[in-house]
């Protein structure tokens, strides 16, 4: 009973302290509040895919399991989607996902790096990220214990290619 009273009193004191700080400068955001708000931010991707693609479905499962929501749309001509989002032929893969902010994630980009990318600031000409082709061992492309090293590339409007992250081991993706 006494422990409960002490814990409750400390919680009330912390809440009052936060409230007073907020009233002193209503435009400042406390680090704790900022972290809470950041955790509440939901990521949702619209995924354009072929209705018959099994690896796309597995990639969507990986994305959903990481806490990212998805809305899948089956498309008859994926070439039109890729052209619409300015994805060059050498940067293409089987599916294209688009965030609410308009960033594109082409192919089997791991959820971990989608979250990281969306939390960062990017130059205006940045379109998103891509894992070109369909490397074995990427999320959705698992084939037993097989894994091929690959790069996650940055997509840009001016076609300047640079690597966002080199993935050399399977476990690094998660």
C-alpha positions as CSV (number, residue, x, y, z in Angstrom):
1,X,0.0,0.0,0.0
2,X,2.8,2.4,1.0
3,X,4.7,1.5,-2.2
4,X,1.7,2.3,-4.3
5,X,1.2,5.6,-2.6
6,X,4.9,6.6,-3.3
7,X,4.7,5.4,-6.9
8,X,1.5,7.4,-7.5
9,X,3.0,10.5,-5.8
10,X,6.1,10.3,-8.0
11,X,4.0,9.9,-11.1
12,X,1.9,13.0,-10.2
13,X,5.0,15.0,-9.5
14,X,6.4,14.1,-12.9
15,X,3.2,15.0,-14.6
16,X,3.0,18.4,-12.8
17,X,6.7,19.0,-13.7
18,X,6.0,18.3,-17.4
19,X,2.9,20.5,-17.4
20,X,4.7,23.4,-15.7
21,X,7.6,23.1,-18.3
22,X,5.1,23.1,-21.1
23,X,3.3,26.2,-19.8
24,X,6.7,28.0,-19.4
25,X,7.4,27.5,-23.1
26,X,4.4,26.0,-25.0
27,X,6.4,25.7,-28.2
28,X,9.1,23.5,-26.7
29,X,8.7,19.7,-26.9
30,X,10.1,17.6,-24.1
31,X,12.2,14.7,-25.3
32,X,9.9,12.2,-23.5
33,X,6.9,13.7,-25.2
34,X,8.7,13.7,-28.6
35,X,9.5,10.0,-28.3
36,X,5.9,9.2,-27.3
37,X,4.6,11.1,-30.3
38,X,7.2,9.5,-32.7
39,X,6.1,6.0,-31.5
40,X,2.4,6.9,-32.3
41,X,3.2,7.8,-35.8
42,X,2.0,5.1,-38.1
43,X,3.6,4.3,-41.4
44,X,1.3,3.1,-44.1
45,X,2.4,2.0,-47.6
46,X,0.3,1.5,-50.7
47,X,1.8,-1.5,-52.4
48,X,1.4,-1.9,-56.2
49,X,1.9,-5.5,-57.3
50,X,1.0,-8.2,-59.7
51,X,-1.9,-10.4,-58.4
52,X,0.1,-13.6,-59.1
53,X,3.4,-12.7,-57.4
54,X,4.1,-14.8,-54.3
55,X,7.2,-13.0,-53.2
56,X,5.3,-9.7,-53.1
57,X,2.8,-11.3,-50.7
58,X,5.7,-12.6,-48.5
59,X,7.3,-9.1,-48.5
60,X,4.0,-7.5,-47.5
61,X,3.8,-10.0,-44.6
62,X,7.3,-9.0,-43.5
63,X,6.3,-5.3,-43.7
64,X,3.1,-5.9,-41.7
65,X,5.0,-7.9,-39.0
66,X,7.3,-4.9,-38.5
67,X,4.3,-2.7,-37.6
68,X,4.0,-1.0,-41.0
69,X,0.4,-1.0,-42.4
70,X,-0.1,-1.8,-46.1
71,X,-2.8,-1.5,-48.7
72,X,-2.1,-3.8,-51.6
73,X,-3.4,-3.0,-55.1
74,X,-3.1,-5.5,-57.9
75,X,-2.1,-3.9,-61.1
76,X,-2.2,-5.4,-64.6
77,X,0.7,-3.3,-66.0
78,X,3.4,-2.6,-63.4
79,X,5.4,-0.7,-66.1
80,X,2.9,2.2,-65.9
81,X,3.3,2.4,-62.1
82,X,7.1,2.4,-62.4
83,X,7.0,5.1,-65.0
84,X,4.6,7.2,-63.0
85,X,7.0,7.1,-60.0
86,X,10.1,7.7,-62.2
87,X,11.8,4.4,-61.4
88,X,14.5,3.8,-64.0
89,X,14.6,0.3,-65.7
90,X,17.9,-0.6,-64.0
91,X,16.4,0.2,-60.6
92,X,13.2,-1.8,-60.9
93,X,11.9,-4.9,-59.1
94,X,8.6,-6.7,-58.9
95,X,6.5,-4.4,-56.6
96,X,6.4,-0.7,-55.8
97,X,5.3,0.7,-52.4
98,X,4.5,4.4,-51.8
99,X,4.3,6.1,-48.4
100,X,1.8,8.8,-47.5
101,X,4.7,11.3,-48.0
102,X,5.1,10.1,-51.6
103,X,8.4,8.2,-51.1
104,X,8.8,5.1,-53.2
105,X,10.2,1.8,-51.9
106,X,10.9,-0.4,-54.9
107,X,11.3,-4.1,-54.5
108,X,12.4,-6.1,-51.4
109,X,13.6,-3.2,-49.2
110,X,13.6,-4.4,-45.6
111,X,11.1,-2.8,-43.2
112,X,14.0,-1.7,-40.9
113,X,15.4,0.5,-43.6
114,X,12.0,1.9,-44.7
115,X,11.5,3.1,-41.1
116,X,15.0,4.5,-40.9
117,X,14.6,6.3,-44.2
118,X,11.3,7.9,-43.3
119,X,12.7,9.2,-40.0
120,X,15.5,11.1,-41.9
121,X,15.6,14.3,-43.9
122,X,16.4,13.9,-47.6
123,X,17.3,16.2,-50.5
124,X,14.3,17.4,-52.6
125,X,15.1,15.3,-55.6
126,X,15.0,12.0,-53.6
127,X,12.3,9.6,-54.7
128,X,13.0,6.8,-52.2
129,X,14.8,3.5,-51.9
130,X,15.2,0.4,-54.2
131,X,16.6,-3.1,-54.0
132,X,17.0,-3.6,-57.8
133,X,16.1,-7.1,-59.2
134,X,15.1,-9.7,-56.7
135,X,18.2,-10.8,-54.6
136,X,17.9,-14.2,-52.9
137,X,17.5,-13.9,-49.2
138,X,15.9,-10.5,-49.1
139,X,12.6,-10.3,-47.1
140,X,10.1,-12.1,-49.3
141,X,12.8,-13.8,-51.3
142,X,13.9,-16.4,-48.7
143,X,15.1,-19.7,-50.2
144,X,16.3,-21.9,-47.4
145,X,19.7,-20.7,-46.0
146,X,20.7,-19.0,-49.3
147,X,21.6,-15.3,-49.2
148,X,23.2,-13.0,-51.7
149,X,24.8,-9.7,-50.6
150,X,23.0,-6.7,-52.1
151,X,22.7,-2.9,-52.0
152,X,19.8,-0.7,-51.1
153,X,20.1,2.2,-53.5
154,X,18.7,5.7,-53.3
155,X,16.2,6.6,-56.0
156,X,16.6,10.2,-57.3
157,X,14.9,12.3,-60.0
158,X,18.3,13.1,-61.6
159,X,19.3,9.4,-61.8
160,X,22.4,9.9,-59.6
161,X,22.9,6.5,-58.1
162,X,24.3,6.0,-54.7
163,X,24.1,3.3,-52.1
164,X,22.0,3.8,-49.0
165,X,23.1,0.6,-47.3
166,X,25.2,-2.5,-48.2
167,X,23.6,-5.7,-46.8
168,X,26.3,-8.3,-46.4
169,X,24.6,-10.6,-43.9
170,X,21.1,-12.0,-43.7
171,X,20.6,-10.9,-40.0
172,X,21.4,-7.3,-40.8
173,X,18.1,-6.9,-42.5
174,X,16.0,-7.2,-39.4
